[in-house]
Amino acid sequence: MKKFFIIIFLLSASISWSQKTYTLKEVIDIGFGNSKDLKISNSKLVSSNAKIDEVNSQFLPLVTFNAGYTRYSDVTPFEIKLPNFPVPIKLYDVILNNYNMRLSVQQPLFTGFRLRSLKNSAQYSNTSSELDLVKDKNDVAINTHIAFWNLYKAKLIKIYIDDIVKINEQHLTDTRNLMNHGLATQGDILKLEVAFSNAKLQQIDAQNNIEIARIVLNKTIGLPISDNTDIQIDPIDTSSYYNNVKELSVEGKNNRAELKSLQYKISAAQENILATRSAYYPNVFLTGGYTFAQPNQRYQPPLNQFKGTWDVGINLNWTLLNWGNTSAQIVQAEQNLVQVQTNLEQLKENIEVEINQNYLNLKFAKEKLGVAQLAISQAQENLRMTEDKYKSQIATSTDIIDAQNALLQSSTNYTNALVDYQLSKIKLEKSLGRRIY
């Protein structure tokens, strides 16, 4: 195990010089800044805030201003003929140019509870959008975790293989010296050369895996795939463990942002039903206005000059028959509520399954990690003993190759177990509704 932690230290030291070295937190922050999914979620949140402002504005007086000009064709003035008068009497002149300006105010007094329901629905939808953003951030974060730790795994395995290549090279040199003294055969040399070549091939594959993992990480966080991105590793804590899966299920159902979001969507859908039913009620408005016109029709006879008048009143608007339009809209709103409620029940069931799966994965990853730790220690000791026997001509070159392969395999298994444990822990925390960023 000492050798493993030395390798961890060398891994951290070997990447510390890079100009593009990021911690896990920095990588996640970069991913948040470049995520198109989060841009969409933020846009939905801004839109839901604007919807609240839109509904609130409908509680306030609506003020409108209209102005116009009309030119009429020339007609005969309005005249009357009286008995014994030879000439008709003209009552007023024809006004050909008409100007009109009106400032109107309309204040809703009663809308069948529609505005109140729309306001509540908008507020519920806004809260749902905020929770959706939390959920989407966790989704982006988990993808970043996976890409980050896969790059870590690829780099660590490359260090193991580099170590094996060096060991193979040294054994090959030692065996050649032994052959010069008649203590080794050409067959031993050939076996070690084949092992050395195979190790070099594994080294090339390992470097390729690093580059692929780096590209995946760059794409995941929105960086150019050609960037030479490197990562800084903090020690992995393997001490945390969870015992009671039932308590975890309760925590998940209480904390999951998407569950809370759906609950608010249900409330919004219920308010939308009430808003739709408001069409059965009358709408009452307080109205008023000021008219400034030439001529002003309220002055008789019409005067070819600007006059101003005001008015105030109450209007009632009640739709008595719309041939089932309102009832059809209510059915649509009710079915939307049914869909959201069903989605909530499905999500609760899926979350319970997800938590149990992630719990078991973490449990088995913990067990595998313990076995892998023991195996790597045994493989290191086996290689040491085999090397001593080989120098004493007790072990063969085949034994050396087998011991090296066993060490590489156990080291790879431990790395896989370590990363699996870390990702299993992160996935479980995400399924519990905890923020993993």
Secondary structure, DSSP 4 states (H G I P E B T S, - for coil): -HHHHHHHHHHHHHHTT-TTEE-HHHHHHHHHHH-HHHHHHHHHHHHHHHHHHHHHHTTSPEEEEEEEEEEPPP-PPEEE--TT-SSPEEEE----EEEEEEEEEEEEEE-TTHHHHHHHHHHHHHHHHHHHHHHHHHHHHHHHHHHHHHHHHHHHHHHHHHHHHHHHHHHHHHHHHHHHTTSS-HHHHHHHHHHHHHHHHHHHHHHHHHHHHHHHHHHHHT--TTS--EE-PPPP--------HHHHHHHHHHH-HHHHHHHHHHHHHHHHHHHHHGGGS-EEEEEEEEEEEES-TTSSS--SS-EEEEEEEEEEE-----TTHHHHHHHHHHHHHHHHHHHHHHHHHHHHHHHHHHHHHHHHHHHHHHHHHHHHHHHHHHHHHHHHHHHTTSS-HHHHHHHHHHHHHHHHHHHHHHHHHHHHHHHHHHHTT----
